[in-house]
Amino acid sequence: MSLQIYNLSHTFEQFMPEWPSSPGVNVTIDKFHAKDGIYQVNWEGIMHRCTHMDAPLHVTENTPDITGYPLWQLCGTGVAVSIPKEKWGIITPEDLENATPKIQEGDIVMINTGFHRKWADCDDYFAYGCGISGAGAQWLVDKKVKLVGYGHQANDHPMATKLVDHGLGPTQPHLIEEWKKEYGRDPKVDFPLWEDAHKNLMVGGGIPGIENVGGDLDKVTGKRCFFMAFPWRFVGGEGCIVRILAIVDPEQQFRFEAGK
């Protein structure tokens, strides 16, 4: 049987769901077939939208930009694992250790939490979404994986972002009180550091992190695949929209070498 190819990216369009910050993405048509004989679209906005890859420079000064990832790190064999989470769920080292297929050294890892099915302009996906803990990100670094993709709102849990009292926040201060009501403590008790999953994975580990993985993620979950995820050759870029492909051998026997 021939290899099968799947898309793991959400669609990129003007009114797509966006992480709650500014500015948004604006798309305008500045040339029309009827008027100009050609069709031309102008795009304006930041790169941290839709399915995209972050660079260390996004969270720490004087670190590599998006071109700093070597090409061998952007494609290779790996696993799409199911780690289901509900509101404010936390991906832990134990989740990763027990995931199937087993995460191996050198793997690309796509994590299916189920939240990609909630992809919409809504609090359920963003403010009440799930995320990995700093310890979970460190587990991936210690495992020496090549690249990680998350089927939810960001590399970090919402409580480790500026949505609450971190960095430029709180931009959604009501979440602080809601967390206290639900868990009986300030979110900084559980997430004392600002975006430590980003920093552990990308800055400390040099491992690319992809946010908002989606598309056909369910179709490849539980399988070993060959993944490809290529950002632009964007000098100075702190992140970049990215298209992810997963190539599946139905017999689950084919494996590319690391290419390092």
Residue pairs with C-beta under 8 A, 6 or more apart in sequence:
1 250
1 251
3 247
3 248
3 249
3 254
4 247
4 248
4 250
5 245
5 246
5 247
5 248
6 215
6 216
6 219
6 220
6 225
6 245
6 246
6 247
6 248
7 215
7 216
7 243
7 244
7 245
7 246
8 51
8 110
8 149
8 213
8 214
8 215
8 216
8 217
8 220
8 227
8 244
8 245
8 246
9 50
9 51
9 213
9 214
9 215
9 242
9 243
9 244
10 16
10 50
10 51
10 116
10 119
10 212
10 214
10 215
11 50
12 49
12 50
12 51
12 241
13 27
14 25
14 26
14 27
16 25
16 49
16 50
17 119
17 120
17 121
17 122
17 125
17 126
18 24
18 25
18 49
18 121
19 48
19 49
19 126
19 153
19 154
20 126
20 127
20 163
20 171
20 172
21 48
21 162
21 171
23 45
23 46
24 45
25 43
25 44
25 45
25 46
25 49
26 43
26 44
26 45
27 41
27 42
27 43
27 44
28 41
28 42
28 44
29 39
29 40
29 41
29 42
30 40
30 41
30 42
31 38
31 39
31 40
32 39
33 39
46 239
47 234
47 237
47 238
47 239
47 240
47 241
48 54
48 58
48 211
48 239
49 241
50 212
50 241
51 210
51 211
51 212
51 213
51 214
51 215
51 241
51 242
51 243
51 244
52 210
52 211
52 212
52 231
52 239
52 240
52 241
52 242
53 66
53 208
53 209
53 210
53 211
53 229
53 231
53 239
53 240
53 242
54 155
54 198
54 202
54 208
54 209
54 210
54 211
54 238
54 239
55 63
55 64
55 65
55 66
55 68
55 69
55 202
55 208
55 237
55 238
55 239
55 240
56 63
56 64
56 68
56 202
56 203
56 206
57 63
57 64
57 65
57 66
57 236
57 237
57 238
58 198
58 202
58 238
58 239
59 195
59 198
59 199
59 202
59 203
60 199
60 203
63 203
64 206
65 234
65 235
65 236
65 237
65 238
66 231
66 232
66 234
66 237
66 238
66 239
66 240
67 233
67 234
67 235
67 237
69 206
69 208
69 231
70 260
72 146
72 258
72 259
72 260
73 146
73 147
73 207
73 208
74 147
74 208
74 228
74 229
74 230
74 231
75 108
75 226
75 227
75 228
75 229
75 230
75 256
75 259
76 106
76 107
76 108
76 146
76 147
76 226
76 227
76 256
76 258
76 259
77 106
77 107
77 108
77 224
77 225
77 226
77 227
77 255
77 256
78 107
78 108
78 109
78 110
78 145
78 146
78 147
78 224
78 225
78 226
78 227
79 99
79 101
79 102
79 103
79 104
79 107
79 108
79 109
79 110
79 223
79 224
79 225
80 110
80 111
80 112
80 217
80 220
80 221
80 222
80 223
80 225
80 246
81 96
81 99
81 100
81 101
81 103
81 109
81 110
81 111
81 112
81 221
81 222
82 99
82 100
82 112
82 221
82 222
83 91
83 95
83 96
83 99
83 111
83 112
83 113
84 112
84 113
84 114
85 91
85 113
85 114
85 115
85 130
85 152
86 130
87 124
87 128
87 130
88 128
88 129
88 130
88 157
88 158
88 159
88 179
88 182
89 113
89 130
90 130
90 131
90 132
90 133
90 136
90 157
91 111
91 113
91 130
91 131
91 132
91 133
91 136
92 133
92 135
92 136
93 133
93 135
93 136
93 138
93 139
95 136
96 103
96 136
96 139
96 140
96 143
97 139
100 222
101 222
101 223
101 224
103 109
103 140
103 143
103 145
104 143
105 143
105 144
105 145
106 144
106 145
106 146
106 258
107 143
107 145
107 146
108 145
108 146
108 147
108 148
108 149
108 227
108 229
109 140
109 145
109 147
109 148
109 149
110 148
110 149
110 151
110 213
110 217
110 220
110 221
110 225
110 227
110 244
110 246
111 132
111 148
111 149
111 150
111 151
111 213
112 151
112 217
112 218
112 221
113 130
113 150
113 151
113 152
114 151
115 125
115 129
115 130
115 151
115 152
115 153
116 151
116 152
116 212
116 213
116 214
116 215
116 217
117 218
118 124
118 125
118 129
119 125
119 212
119 214
125 152
125 153
126 153
126 158
127 158
127 163
127 172
127 175
128 158
129 152
129 153
129 154
129 158
130 152
130 153
130 157
131 150
131 152
131 153
131 154
131 155
131 156
131 157
131 158
131 159
131 160
131 197
132 150
132 155
132 156
132 157
132 197
133 157
133 191
133 197
134 160
134 193
134 196
134 197
134 199
134 200
136 197
137 155
137 196
137 197
137 198
137 200
137 201
137 205
138 200
138 204
138 205
140 148
140 201
140 205
140 207
141 200
141 201
141 204
141 205
141 207
145 207
146 207
146 258
147 207
147 208
147 209
147 210
147 227
147 229
148 155
148 201
148 207
148 208
148 209
148 210
149 209
149 210
149 213
149 227
149 229
149 244
150 209
150 210
150 211
150 212
150 213
151 212
151 213
151 214
151 217
152 211
152 212
153 211
153 212
154 161
154 211
155 195
155 197
155 198
155 201
155 202
155 209
155 211
156 195
156 196
156 197
156 198
157 191
157 197
158 164
158 175
159 175
159 179
159 187
159 190
159 191
160 166
160 191
160 193
160 194
160 195
160 196
160 197
161 167
161 169
161 194
161 195
162 168
162 169
162 170
162 171
162 194
163 169
163 170
163 171
163 172
163 175
164 170
164 172
164 173
164 175
164 176
164 179
164 187
164 188
164 191
165 173
165 176
165 187
165 188
166 188
166 191
166 194
166 195
167 194
167 195
170 176
175 187
176 186
176 187
179 185
179 186
179 187
180 186
180 187
183 190
193 199
197 209
198 209
201 207
201 209
202 208
202 209
208 229
210 229
210 242
210 244
213 244
215 244
216 246
220 246
220 248
223 248
223 252
224 248
224 249
224 252
224 255
225 246
225 247
225 248
226 246
226 247
226 248
226 249
226 254
226 255
226 256
227 244
227 245
227 246
227 247
228 244
228 245
228 247
229 242
229 243
229 244
229 245
230 242
230 243
231 237
231 239
231 240
231 241
231 242
232 240
232 241
234 240
